[in-house]
């Protein structure tokens, strides 16, 4: 029996290696998502230490990948498959510590068919780092709680993981809440709430959050301007998001596994860590996850712990005969794998003849109809073609020396900046533009209904005119709708 288990584990590790190679092959096939382009933008223009939207750790890792794999999509995402491999091994090690190798193997299989995890494995976003850092913190705490020394080095490793999460996805309240629940929910863990190890984790997290607060204060508190601090209370769109990112059958099994764990008193046992981590992470993701830009789904890290619970439950449950177990497990895994393929290549439904309508208001990420009308991979399609259109209009306008490019919002700005390849950064209306006094701008927007430049931009220029309307296409389908305006002679507000 032992040798059979070892053979299956070797096959599992070999499959993970092949899966990593396949993910590497996928990297150049998808254009950079806005968060990835933002990381490159900050590197290119010396803003890597900012906390805008993402923390500074993402640009630094992207830079290291670009040194190895080049400046294209492959280089930017070079470490994403490796981080996914590390996340799989961490989940395996945590499940082995809690249960056994058989359950750990099934947990890794479930994790690697999750659509959300596969999305994180081929893009370099905060979600990619969260899938590594949060299980690493849980594993370190699991090891630290076995040590008699309250200042053991494993405690500091856990503190480093939690602090790094703030440098990835500030301010990472969900992770700190999950760490607190690990000690607060199980009664036998509550004495550790006063331990110096936990205080070290809290101190490291607090220092990073303080840095984030200082940056926010120095930049006019953009977190409040964006409204990301407000929860999304509408449950139906939030649940639809979970169905898309976890697959319907797996999500049902996750809920049943959590319910079974609660009724069986798992929080009172020495195996309480997955449940204690899962509950706060899932709760915060339910209400704040919809604010994240596709494909960043960092809040979905709770599914890794749900996979561990599901693997345990499906192995020890005695309510179904072995044939039914195998059938249900196989159907759930195949459905999740198929859904992963559709999320990564959403041209597949249209290729099969299914119409996929585009949302007329793509910025309304939490709108009720968004889950049904918006193409999930639209944020990763058509940027290169859009940059070609803008470049052609620049040439027709007389070259780029006299003109600067002004995009309607920051996602469009960073994408155009990357694919245009200009030395001068593409600006957005929120930027300070005094240094461009007397120059003209190409204002680019994705608002289909825009008949003119917004007044907030129009009032800064002497006159404006519509130059071009263009559609960005991918695989014969419309993914972008651009309107390009000429804005002549920029005038600072106090002139």
C-alpha positions as a printed NumPy array, in Angstrom:
array([[  0.   ,   0.   ,   0.   ],
       [  2.83 ,   2.339,   0.908],
       [  4.705,   1.675,  -2.351],
       [  1.509,   2.248,  -4.376],
       [  1.009,   5.617,  -2.679],
       [  4.63 ,   6.586,  -3.378],
       [  4.216,   5.721,  -7.06 ],
       [  1.134,   7.911,  -7.298],
       [  3.006,  10.773,  -5.624],
       [  5.862,  10.481,  -8.134],
       [  3.331,  10.583, -10.972],
       [  1.726,  13.648,  -9.378],
       [  5.031,  15.525,  -9.183],
       [  5.871,  14.601, -12.79 ],
       [  2.44 ,  15.863, -13.872],
       [  3.046,  19.146, -12.031],
       [  6.319,  19.563, -13.918],
       [  4.622,  18.983, -17.281],
       [  1.799,  21.331, -16.306],
       [  4.358,  24.035, -15.502],
       [  5.911,  23.632, -18.97 ],
       [  2.453,  23.876, -20.576],
       [  1.719,  27.054, -18.625],
       [  5.016,  28.544, -19.77 ],
       [  3.964,  27.836, -23.358],
       [  0.7  ,  29.733, -22.77 ],
       [  2.338,  32.914, -21.449],
       [  2.978,  34.664, -24.807],
       [ -0.497,  33.836, -26.147],
       [ -2.286,  36.323, -23.865],
       [ -1.688,  40.065, -23.934],
       [ -0.825,  41.746, -20.662],
       [ -3.734,  42.426, -18.325],
       [ -4.018,  45.949, -16.821],
       [ -2.396,  44.973, -13.504],
       [  0.538,  43.409, -15.347],
       [  0.925,  46.42 , -17.624],
       [  0.775,  48.645, -14.529],
       [  3.69 ,  46.718, -13.015],
       [  5.757,  47.246, -16.186],
       [  4.706,  50.915, -16.352],
       [  5.979,  51.51 , -12.835],
       [  9.265,  49.789, -13.614],
       [  9.719,  51.718, -16.839],
       [  9.08 ,  55.116, -15.288],
       [ 10.735,  54.637, -11.891],
       [  7.538,  54.259,  -9.838],
       [  8.114,  50.699,  -8.608],
       [  7.76 ,  51.724,  -4.944],
       [  4.167,  52.96 ,  -5.323],
       [  1.179,  51.253,  -3.712],
       [ -1.33 ,  52.26 ,  -6.406],
       [ -3.631,  49.261,  -7.079],
       [ -0.798,  46.765,  -6.494],
       [  2.165,  46.704,  -4.132],
       [  5.845,  47.088,  -5.103],
       [  6.642,  43.364,  -4.935],
       [  4.791,  42.63 ,  -8.192],
       [  6.881,  45.064, -10.32 ],
       [ 10.111,  43.796,  -8.762],
       [  9.35 ,  40.163,  -9.623],
       [  8.215,  41.225, -13.104],
       [ 11.555,  42.995, -13.541],
       [ 13.459,  39.878, -12.544],
       [ 11.421,  37.838, -15.018],
       [ 12.111,  40.357, -17.792],
       [ 15.846,  40.037, -17.154],
       [ 15.525,  36.283, -17.753],
       [ 12.801,  35.995, -20.399],
       [ 12.865,  39.341, -22.201],
       [ 10.568,  42.364, -22.244],
       [  7.583,  40.588, -23.815],
       [  4.64 ,  38.869, -22.188],
       [  6.707,  35.741, -21.545],
       [  9.337,  37.658, -19.583],
       [  6.842,  39.67 , -17.544],
       [  5.027,  36.474, -16.496],
       [  8.08 ,  34.225, -16.337],
       [  7.686,  33.452, -12.636],
       [  3.896,  32.924, -12.678],
       [  4.016,  29.167, -13.513],
       [  6.862,  28.688, -11.03 ],
       [  4.851,  30.401,  -8.303],
       [  1.875,  28.183,  -9.168],
       [  4.136,  25.138,  -8.851],
       [  5.358,  26.402,  -5.473],
       [  1.742,  26.934,  -4.369],
       [  0.863,  23.351,  -5.343],
       [  3.804,  21.964,  -3.368],
       [  2.908,  24.096,  -0.338],
       [ -0.684,  22.829,  -0.415],
       [  0.646,  19.27 ,  -0.679],
       [  2.986,  19.764,   2.283],
       [  0.269,  21.386,   4.42 ],
       [ -2.215,  18.602,   3.64 ],
       [  0.452,  15.978,   4.424],
       [  1.085,  17.58 ,   7.806],
       [ -2.63 ,  17.679,   8.564],
       [ -3.76 ,  14.372,   7.043],
       [ -1.765,  12.033,   4.79 ],
       [ -0.174,  11.818,   1.347],
       [ -3.275,  10.423,  -0.346],
       [ -5.421,  13.363,   0.751],
       [ -2.577,  15.754,  -0.1  ],
       [ -2.408,  14.364,  -3.624],
       [ -6.124,  14.856,  -4.208],
       [ -5.924,  18.382,  -2.772],
       [ -3.229,  19.278,  -5.317],
       [ -5.311,  17.834,  -8.17 ],
       [ -8.349,  19.879,  -7.111],
       [ -6.26 ,  23.049,  -6.796],
       [ -4.798,  22.637, -10.279],
       [ -8.173,  22.294, -12.002],
       [ -9.624,  25.361, -10.275],
       [-10.309,  28.035, -12.937],
       [ -9.189,  30.809, -10.565],
       [ -5.882,  29.054,  -9.86 ],
       [ -5.198,  28.354, -13.539],
       [ -5.84 ,  32.008, -14.294],
       [ -3.337,  33.023, -11.611],
       [ -0.81 ,  30.504, -12.947],
       [ -0.469,  32.233, -16.343],
       [ -0.678,  35.881, -15.229],
       [  1.524,  37.833, -12.834],
       [ -1.025,  39.535, -10.569],
       [ -1.465,  39.784,  -6.78 ],
       [ -3.504,  36.564,  -7.017],
       [ -0.404,  34.675,  -8.159],
       [  1.545,  35.781,  -5.097],
       [ -1.379,  35.23 ,  -2.731],
       [ -1.597,  31.591,  -3.825],
       [  1.974,  31.136,  -2.56 ],
       [  2.296,  33.477,   0.407],
       [ -0.927,  32.571,   2.228],
       [ -0.389,  28.764,   2.207],
       [  3.267,  29.416,   3.099],
       [  2.186,  31.49 ,   6.101],
       [ -0.257,  28.748,   7.151],
       [  2.415,  26.05 ,   6.838],
       [  4.921,  28.138,   8.808],
       [  2.388,  28.706,  11.591],
       [  1.568,  24.995,  11.613],
       [  5.266,  24.208,  12.106],
       [  5.764,  27.049,  14.61 ],
       [  2.957,  25.837,  16.863],
       [  4.839,  22.571,  17.287],
       [  7.905,  24.395,  18.612],
       [  8.341,  25.095,  22.298],
       [ 10.388,  28.202,  21.499],
       [  8.013,  31.195,  21.032],
       [ 10.625,  33.069,  18.974],
       [ 11.522,  30.164,  16.685],
       [ 12.671,  31.139,  13.182],
       [  9.506,  29.639,  11.653],
       [  7.486,  32.361,  13.375],
       [  9.589,  34.97 ,  11.579],
       [  9.068,  33.154,   8.287],
       [  5.3  ,  33.394,   8.834],
       [  5.683,  37.093,   9.668],
       [  7.655,  37.626,   6.446],
       [  4.9  ,  35.953,   4.392],
       [  2.189,  38.139,   5.932],
       [  4.287,  41.298,   5.479],
       [  4.991,  40.344,   1.866],
       [  1.245,  40.089,   1.228],
       [  0.938,  43.797,   2.066],
       [  3.697,  44.491,  -0.476],
       [  1.663,  42.541,  -3.039],
       [ -1.953,  43.487,  -2.375],
       [ -2.156,  46.283,   0.192],
       [ -3.292,  46.369,   2.916],
       [ -4.04 ,  42.575,   3.113],
       [ -6.576,  42.803,   5.942],
       [ -8.042,  39.443,   4.906],
       [ -4.781,  37.597,   5.513],
       [ -4.276,  39.122,   8.946],
       [ -7.892,  38.313,   9.831],
       [ -7.294,  34.696,   8.78 ],
       [ -4.135,  34.493,  10.916],
       [ -6.074,  35.812,  13.92 ],
       [ -8.845,  33.265,  13.35 ],
       [ -6.32 ,  30.411,  13.36 ],
       [ -5.681,  31.233,  17.023],
       [ -9.033,  32.679,  18.082],
       [-11.523,  30.098,  16.755],
       [-10.083,  26.818,  18.112],
       [-10.313,  26.993,  21.89 ],
       [ -7.065,  25.103,  22.426],
       [ -5.182,  27.716,  20.343],
       [ -6.343,  30.792,  22.247],
       [ -3.403,  30.865,  24.692],
       [ -1.166,  31.54 ,  21.667],
       [ -2.915,  34.9  ,  21.151],
       [ -0.498,  36.273,  23.762],
       [  2.594,  34.59 ,  22.327],
       [  5.531,  36.65 ,  21.111],
       [  5.381,  34.787,  17.795],
       [  1.912,  36.088,  16.985],
       [  2.922,  39.561,  18.144],
       [  5.846,  39.368,  15.711],
       [  3.476,  38.578,  12.833],
       [  1.215,  41.459,  13.821],
       [  4.177,  43.846,  14.122],
       [  5.543,  42.956,  10.667],
       [  2.096,  43.372,   9.115],
       [  1.543,  46.691,  10.933],
       [  4.836,  48.14 ,   9.685],
       [  3.898,  47.379,   6.081],
       [  0.386,  48.783,   6.543],
       [  1.919,  51.939,   8.041],
       [  4.043,  52.339,   4.897],
       [  0.884,  51.948,   2.826],
       [ -0.955,  54.562,   4.909],
       [  1.937,  57.017,   4.547],
       [  1.892,  56.541,   0.774],
       [ -1.892,  56.959,   0.649],
       [ -1.711,  60.163,   2.684],
       [  0.983,  61.577,   0.422],
       [ -1.053,  60.891,  -2.726],
       [ -4.478,  62.16 ,  -1.666],
       [ -5.951,  58.842,  -0.456],
       [ -6.735,  57.257,  -3.852],
       [ -8.202,  54.193,  -2.095],
       [-11.179,  56.309,  -1.006],
       [-11.525,  58.005,  -4.391],
       [-11.767,  54.607,  -6.097],
       [-14.404,  53.395,  -3.619],
       [-12.634,  50.074,  -3.026],
       [-13.168,  50.366,   0.723],
       [-16.936,  49.98 ,   0.242],
       [-18.219,  46.371,   0.243],
       [-20.361,  44.992,  -2.573],
       [-23.542,  43.898,  -0.794],
       [-25.418,  42.308,  -3.711],
       [-25.028,  38.595,  -3.115],
       [-26.24 ,  37.242,  -6.451],
       [-23.493,  38.823,  -8.63 ],
       [-20.909,  37.859,  -6.011],
       [-22.04 ,  34.241,  -5.997],
       [-22.048,  34.172,  -9.806],
       [-18.429,  35.305,  -9.666],
       [-17.62 ,  32.362,  -7.397],
       [-19.382,  29.973,  -9.783],
       [-17.314,  31.292, -12.692],
       [-14.034,  31.01 , -10.796],
       [-14.616,  27.694,  -9.01 ],
       [-17.017,  25.805, -11.322],
       [-20.553,  25.029, -10.082],
       [-19.974,  21.449,  -8.951],
       [-16.744,  22.159,  -7.086],
       [-18.349,  25.15 ,  -5.372],
       [-21.217,  22.95 ,  -4.157],
       [-18.717,  20.398,  -2.855],
       [-16.747,  23.173,  -1.124],
       [-19.876,  24.328,   0.703],
       [-20.771,  20.77 ,   1.706],
       [-17.225,  20.148,   2.947],
       [-17.25 ,  23.303,   5.068],
       [-20.661,  22.379,   6.465],
       [-19.445,  18.878,   7.301],
       [-16.337,  20.307,   8.936],
       [-18.382,  22.655,  11.109],
       [-20.823,  19.963,  12.218],
       [-18.038,  17.472,  12.967],
       [-16.239,  19.895,  15.256],
       [-13.159,  20.291,  13.066],
       [-12.486,  23.735,  14.561],
       [-12.013,  22.045,  17.923],
       [ -9.442,  19.56 ,  16.636],
       [ -5.75 ,  19.824,  15.848],
       [ -6.719,  19.949,  12.145],
       [ -8.564,  23.25 ,  12.451],
       [ -6.163,  25.415,  10.41 ],
       [ -7.735,  25.028,   6.91 ],
       [-11.193,  25.853,   8.254],
       [ -9.923,  28.771,  10.347],
       [ -8.067,  30.239,   7.347],
       [-10.916,  29.605,   4.916],
       [-13.792,  31.292,   6.752],
       [-12.446,  34.884,   7.019],
       [-10.771,  34.775,   3.599],
       [-13.998,  33.621,   1.929],
       [-16.117,  36.145,   3.832],
       [-13.957,  39.103,   2.839],
       [-13.646,  37.871,  -0.751],
       [-17.43 ,  37.589,  -1.042],
       [-17.924,  41.299,  -0.372],
       [-14.675,  42.855,  -1.628],
       [-13.567,  40.452,  -4.368],
       [-15.775,  42.029,  -7.083],
       [-13.694,  45.219,  -6.872],
       [-10.638,  43.45 ,  -8.312],
       [ -9.742,  43.892, -11.979],
       [ -9.768,  40.775, -14.12 ],
       [ -7.713,  38.573, -14.017],
       [ -6.542,  39.46 , -10.492],
       [ -8.554,  37.219,  -8.175],
       [ -6.324,  37.351,  -5.095],
       [ -9.267,  36.969,  -2.754],
       [ -9.927,  33.504,  -4.173],
       [ -6.995,  32.062,  -2.197],
       [ -9.549,  30.625,   0.236],
       [-10.284,  27.976,  -2.397],
       [ -6.882,  26.396,  -1.759],
       [ -7.928,  25.621,   1.808],
       [-11.357,  24.53 ,   0.58 ],
       [ -9.589,  22.076,  -1.732],
       [ -7.784,  20.556,   1.264],
       [-11.085,  20.177,   3.124],
       [-12.787,  18.684,   0.068],
       [ -9.96 ,  16.198,  -0.498],
       [-10.224,  15.103,   3.133],
       [-14.007,  14.876,   3.056],
       [-14.146,  12.947,  -0.226],
       [-11.625,  10.433,   1.114],
       [-13.122,   9.755,   4.546],
       [-16.846,  10.173,   3.797],
       [-18.784,   6.924,   4.051],
       [-22.129,   8.135,   2.745],
       [-21.378,   6.979,  -0.811],
       [-20.04 ,   3.748,  -2.213],
       [-16.609,   3.811,  -3.805],
       [-17.968,   3.815,  -7.388],
       [-20.115,   6.881,  -6.68 ],
       [-17.162,   8.651,  -5.08 ],
       [-14.978,   8.06 ,  -8.119],
       [-17.716,   9.167, -10.533],
       [-18.512,  12.388,  -8.664],
       [-14.838,  13.212,  -8.223],
       [-14.104,  12.618, -11.91 ],
       [-17.054,  14.69 , -13.138],
       [-16.186,  17.591, -10.815],
       [-12.527,  17.614, -11.876],
       [-13.308,  17.39 , -15.603],
       [-15.925,  20.152, -15.385],
       [-13.502,  22.45 , -13.553],
       [-10.719,  21.713, -16.061],
       [-13.058,  22.468, -18.976],
       [-14.152,  25.715, -17.339],
       [-10.485,  26.662, -16.86 ],
       [ -9.921,  26.255, -20.604],
       [-12.905,  28.479, -21.376],
       [-11.692,  31.198, -19.011],
       [ -8.192,  31.22 , -20.472],
       [ -9.41 ,  31.174, -24.083],
       [-12.844,  32.769, -24.181],
       [-12.847,  32.741, -27.966],
       [-13.915,  29.1  , -27.656],
       [-17.652,  29.818, -27.166],
       [-17.717,  32.098, -30.217],
       [-15.711,  29.578, -32.237],
       [-18.423,  27.043, -31.422],
       [-21.048,  29.447, -32.768],
       [-22.257,  30.834, -29.439],
       [-22.802,  34.591, -29.355],
       [-21.039,  36.342, -26.488],
       [-22.293,  39.905, -26.213],
       [-20.042,  42.598, -24.849],
       [-21.062,  44.898, -22.064],
       [-21.648,  48.489, -23.251],
       [-20.222,  49.677, -19.93 ],
       [-17.13 ,  47.541, -19.289],
       [-16.057,  49.681, -16.338],
       [-19.095,  48.625, -14.312],
       [-17.349,  45.572, -12.904],
       [-19.963,  44.923, -10.247],
       [-23.015,  45.616, -12.395],
       [-25.686,  42.908, -12.213],
       [-25.423,  42.129, -15.931],
       [-21.619,  42.18 , -16.075],
       [-21.252,  38.501, -15.217],
       [-23.415,  37.59 , -18.217],
       [-22.402,  40.182, -20.823],
       [-18.705,  40.911, -20.327],
       [-16.062,  38.724, -21.929],
       [-13.76 ,  37.688, -19.047],
       [-10.629,  37.778, -21.189],
       [-11.549,  41.065, -22.852],
       [ -9.053,  42.717, -20.507],
       [ -6.342,  40.546, -22.113],
       [ -7.297,  41.029, -25.763],
       [ -6.989,  43.821, -28.298],
       [ -4.455,  46.037, -26.529],
       [ -1.737,  45.505, -29.15 ],
       [ -4.172,  46.283, -31.953],
       [ -5.345,  49.397, -30.087],
       [ -1.749,  50.589, -29.782],
       [ -1.266,  50.11 , -33.542],
       [ -4.311,  52.294, -34.213],
       [ -3.084,  55.037, -31.867],
       [  0.404,  54.87 , -33.403],
       [ -1.053,  55.271, -36.903],
       [ -3.111,  58.289, -35.82 ],
       [ -0.003,  59.81 , -34.224],
       [  1.883,  59.462, -37.499],
       [ -0.958,  61.051, -39.461],
       [ -1.072,  63.928, -36.966],
       [  2.556,  64.777, -37.646],
       [  4.591,  62.466, -35.433],
       [  4.913,  61.99 , -31.712],
       [  7.272,  64.873, -30.932],
       [  4.57 ,  67.518, -30.537],
       [  1.856,  65.213, -29.253],
       [  1.483,  63.319, -26.018],
       [ -1.038,  60.537, -25.428],
       [ -3.783,  60.963, -22.832],
       [ -5.915,  57.902, -22.028],
       [ -9.378,  57.927, -20.489],
       [ -8.401,  55.826, -17.452],
       [ -5.353,  54.163, -15.93 ],
       [ -5.896,  50.638, -17.385],
       [ -5.984,  52.016, -20.923],
       [ -3.021,  54.3  , -20.15 ],
       [ -0.704,  51.545, -18.927],
       [ -1.688,  49.173, -21.743],
       [ -1.038,  51.787, -24.437],
       [  2.22 ,  52.73 , -22.73 ],
       [  3.445,  49.135, -22.904],
       [  2.392,  48.35 , -26.465],
       [  3.272,  51.763, -27.957],
       [  6.79 ,  51.441, -26.565],
       [  7.322,  55.21 , -26.318],
       [  9.843,  56.727, -23.919],
       [  7.338,  59.378, -22.818],
       [  4.68 ,  57.88 , -20.514],
       [  1.049,  57.733, -21.559],
       [ -0.914,  59.988, -19.227],
       [ -4.343,  59.7  , -17.609],
       [ -6.614,  62.601, -16.52 ],
       [ -5.699,  62.076, -12.854],
       [ -2.033,  62.909, -13.553],
       [ -0.397,  66.308, -13.178],
       [  0.032,  67.7  , -16.725],
       [  1.681,  71.096, -16.129],
       [  4.879,  70.002, -17.859],
       [  2.887,  69.574, -21.111],
       [  1.86 ,  73.258, -21.335],
       [  1.537,  74.374, -24.949],
       [  1.57 ,  70.83 , -26.34 ],
       [ -1.296,  68.94 , -27.95 ],
       [ -2.651,  65.556, -26.913],
       [ -4.362,  62.561, -28.422],
       [ -7.175,  61.711, -26.028],
       [ -8.081,  58.008, -26.291],
       [-11.199,  56.574, -24.672],
       [-13.105,  53.286, -24.74 ],
       [-16.454,  54.948, -24.034],
       [-18.614,  53.988, -26.992],
       [-21.171,  56.725, -26.234],
       [-18.575,  59.499, -25.915],
       [-19.478,  62.229, -28.408],
       [-16.829,  64.628, -27.158],
       [-13.951,  64.903, -24.745],
       [-15.136,  65.064, -21.089],
       [-15.43 ,  68.606, -19.762],
       [-12.782,  67.944, -17.114],
       [-10.294,  67.336, -19.938],
       [-11.77 ,  69.656, -22.558],
       [-11.412,  72.72 , -20.32 ],
       [ -7.651,  72.23 , -20.194],
       [ -7.199,  72.63 , -23.963],
       [ -7.822,  75.418, -26.439],
       [ -9.96 ,  73.238, -28.719],
       [-10.753,  69.577, -29.385],
       [-11.898,  67.522, -32.374],
       [-12.692,  63.903, -33.164],
       [ -9.967,  62.271, -35.26 ],
       [-10.813,  58.576, -35.461],
       [-13.136,  55.822, -34.346],
       [-11.717,  52.303, -34.38 ],
       [-12.632,  48.786, -33.359],
       [-10.064,  46.496, -31.794],
       [-10.489,  42.973, -33.115],
       [ -9.279,  39.585, -31.955],
       [ -9.997,  36.34 , -33.799],
       [-12.639,  38.141, -35.837],
       [-14.445,  39.454, -32.754],
       [-14.688,  42.977, -31.411],
       [-12.885,  43.401, -28.09 ],
       [-12.191,  47.158, -28.045],
       [-14.013,  50.264, -29.211],
       [-11.763,  53.316, -29.378],
       [-12.492,  56.978, -29.978],
       [ -9.477,  59.229, -30.526],
       [ -9.724,  63.002, -30.133],
       [ -7.184,  65.707, -30.928],
       [ -6.819,  68.151, -28.04 ],
       [ -4.859,  71.246, -29.086],
       [ -2.661,  73.488, -26.945],
       [ -2.776,  72.341, -23.327],
       [ -3.348,  75.158, -20.818],
       [ -2.583,  74.623, -17.107],
       [ -5.576,  75.41 , -14.855],
       [ -4.043,  78.599, -13.422],
       [ -2.967,  80.077, -16.772]])
